[in-house]
């Protein structure tokens, strides 16, 4: 039977710091993201541009137009953060579908016993990763709200002593801000982890080509989840920087 673990497994340690299989793959994704950015930046300054540049430029413009429908003229200011969320999440999601991810096993010692664990695990199939992404998103939403409205102006959205109804609505708003961390993290984690479990079970039951349609589906789901996360961040930023009425 295939082994399914909710928590990531430790592959090795660096100075007593555990490197899990999901963190290991996340580092590879970050390095790839960095190399793609360098290549795009280099070609943008060159007179001769490759098909890679035009393809990536098309993606950037398409995603920019989506954010522009939410943020309007302020899109240019927030786009680096939002596009970074989108690219990091979609690369994490799609890398988790590559052959060998979850199936290449290594032998490690755990509680005095030798066990086999996957060398790689999808980064967003680890709740630690999605929780940090959600936390970063919510913190930046509050930071932008304070930056554009000022501390007192932003605080008025949550603290209103003019009447009891507004006071309790402010408390609900505060609770909703904290709940965004949970909704962001569990939505992304749940969809990606469930997809990987589905692929594992289908590949175990019918090893030959049966999982191919599900892989195509998960490619689409990975794109949608990256878009949903970044678009929701844009929507919440738009609400945070809007003046309270």
C-alpha angles and dihedrals in degrees: 000000000000115000115235119191125183093202122061119251124238112246099182142331133249110199090335091310109126116232108204125201091250092050090047091056091043090057090053090050092050091050091049091048089051093050092048090051092050092049092048092047092049094049092046088064094044125090092219112061128188130223088259090064095050092045092050091044089054091052092048093050093047093051091042091056090053092053090044090061087061105033102028115191092359092064094097091059096051100033098091091058096042095046090047089055091048097048096043093049096044092048090049091050096047096043088057088063097054119113110268095029104123094359102070103086132196131192118245137169116249123171090343093307131105113237136169119240133174114268091213132034129178109266095224090049084072114081090211091065096046091045092054091047090051092047091050091049095050093044091052091048090056092043092053091046091055092043095053100035102027124242096280094043092051092044090057088069089067106026117056119155097175093102138354094252093057090045093057092042087056090054090051089051091053091050090049091054091055092044090059089072091057096041093048095047100042094043093055095039094046095051096045097041092047090051093052091048090050092051091047094051095045092048090050095049098041109017098183117080094309092116094053096090089048091051089055088049092050091050087058093044090050090054093046093049092051090049093046093050094049095041093050089050089053092049092049091047089052090053093045095054095044115102116253116253 
